[in-house]
Amino acid sequence: MWTAHLIESEPHPLGPSGAAPARPHELYNVAWRRADEHLGSRGVPLVIEEFAEGFVARPVPGGNGLLVVDRRTGALTRWPDLPTGELAEHYRRYLRGEL
């Protein structure tokens, strides 16, 4: 059995003044910076993957779990290593309060 762990509960919008950046690559860049603040400071390279509700930050090499950066709030949660599609479904359930 696995669980998600909230890393940072304070809202941290992905855009200035709470508004999402206009261009998709800006969202990606901000998500990378958020994940890098948590994981990259340890010298861990990251791969960022996008899904509807957010971004997955996978440390390279993998094996120690991953982070999800919420697209709307910028909140960080730690998850076990899962394929992106499966993780996205679990994250939707997490957002609905079902996990």
Secondary structure, DSSP 8 states (H G I E B T S, - for coil): ----EEEE-S---SSGGG---SSHHHHHHHHHHHHHHHTGGGT--EEEEEETTEEEEEESS--S-EEEEETTT--EEEE-S--HHHHHHHHHHHHTT--
